[in-house]
Structure formats: structure tokens, C-alpha cells
């Protein structure tokens, strides 16, 4: 690869999101599927220009799942990225938080379906690249081994 190739290579367009690894009392994690799509992913959504990531997560979880959370209970896991599943040519850059919940959740807004899965597998679901290749492996390798 030459310098010319690097300078002319397309830069991926970025989607900044806040996402949650929601863990229920039984240790399963919640994944969501947006209306009109096939892949399941972490709940969350786009960070507005004026928002802190954790506050974007609070807003998105309430809008999408009628889930009210205390931002102080959200443990920051890190910044992760992967190709966007529903927007070709885009990269998702996610600020990811861990939350343990015992509330009932229900799909709302653009969420069509929710599924609780064992985080050690894929639940037999089609998963978004960020969930399949980055977040669930990180959760298994770092968070579960630390417990």
C-alpha cells in the first residue's frame, strides 16, 4: 500500500452510539432487533451532540424499552467499534456500559423484538457485527472471567 492509496482510501462514516450489556437476574443478556431489520444487537442508540454517553443511554433505554435506569449504576466497559449492520459504509463507534437489571422490558419506539440469551453463545440469532465480534467476546473474556 502506498501513501497515495492511504490518502485516497475511503474513510468510513461514523455512527456514535451508547450501548448496554443488560444482564438479568439469571445471567442472561438482553438483545434487541429494530423494526425492519434482521440482526440483534445491544440496546442503546445514537449520542446527540450535546449528550454525555451515559445520558444518551438513559434516554435510549427509556425510549426503546420503557426501562428507567440510574446512570450511577452503569459501569463503563469501554469504546468499541465495528462495521454497522444496517448502514453499509458506516462504522459504529460505541461507548458500552454494563447494567444489571431486574425490571421487565418491552419493545417500544423502533424496537420490534427483544430476546434474552446466554452471553456465552449467540442464542441461535443473527447478531450485528459489534455484538457478535466485539461486545459478547469482550464480556466473556474480561467481565465473566473477573467474576
N, C-alpha and C positions, 0 to 999 in steps of 0.2 A: 504494500500500500504506500502510495506516495503522498507527499504533503498536499498536492493538488486533489487527490482522492479524498483526503480528510477534510479539506476546506469545502469540497462540493458535496460531501455526503449529506443526505437529508437529516436534519435534526428532528428527532421525534417531538411531536407536540405533547404537552404535559397536561395531565388532569390531576390536580391536587385534591386528595381526599383525607378524611379522618375515618378510620375503620375500627371495629371492635371484635376482639375474640371474646364472645359472650359464653361463659361457662355456667351451666345449670348445676343444681344440687347433685345430680347423678354423674357429673363429669363430662357430659356431652356438650358439644358446642353448637351454636345456632348459626345456620347459613340461610341466606335469602336469595330469592330469584325475582328479578324485576319483570314486570308485565311485558310480554312480547319478546322475552329472551329465553335462552335455554340453560345458561350456566349459573350455578350457585356461587355465592361469594359472601364475604363478611358483610354484616350490616354496617351502614355508615353512608357517607356521601361527601359531596364537594364542599371544600372550605371556601367560604366567602372571603373577599379581600380584607374585610375588617375583623375577621374572627381568629381567635386562637383555636388550634386544632381540637382541643378537648371540648370547647364550647360548640364547635361545629358538630362534634359527635353527639353532644347532649341534644342539640336541635334535631339532628337527623334521626336519632333513635326514637325521639318522641313523635316526629312526623311519620316515620316508616313503620314503627312497631307499637305505638302508644306506650312506649317504655320511658319512664321518668327515672333518670339516674342522678346520683350525686357525683359531680365531676371530681371531687376529692377522693372518691373510691376507685377511680380509673387509674390503673398502673400503666405508665408509658412503656411500651415494648421496643419501639424504635421506628426508624424510617425505612420503608421497603418500597421496591418498585418492580414492575413487570409490564409486559405489553397489555394494553386494555383489551378486554374480551369483546366488548360491544362497539368499540370505536376504532376501526382499522387505522393504523398510522399514528396512534396515540400511545403514550406510556402513562400508566397510573403510578403516581408517587403518593404513598400512603403513610400517614402518621398513625401507628397502630397502638391500641390500648387494650388491656386485659380487664375484664369485669366479671365478677361472679354475681349471678342474679338468681332470684327465686320467684320472680314475677312471671305471670302469664303474658305471653306476647301474641299479637295478632297482626297479620299483614294489613298495612294501610298505605295510603298515598300510592306510589308506583310499585309497591311490593305485591307480587301475585301469590307467592308461596314461601313458607318458612319450613325448614327441616332441621331437626336436631340430629347430629351424627356423632359417632365416636371419633375424637380427633386423631386417633391412631390410624384411621382409614379415610376413605372418601365417601362412605355411605352409599356407594353404587350410583353416585350422582355425577353429572358433568360439572366440573369445577372451573372457575375462572383461573387463568394462569397465576395471578397473585396469590390466590388461596391455595391452589394445588402445589405450586413450585416454591413458594416462599413462606407464606404465613403458617400453614399447618406444619411443614417440616421444622420451622423455627420453634414453634410451640412444642413439638415433640422433643426436639433435641436440646432446647435450652430450658424451657419452663417446666416441662414434666420431669426432666432429669434432676432439676433443682429441688423438687418436692420431696 
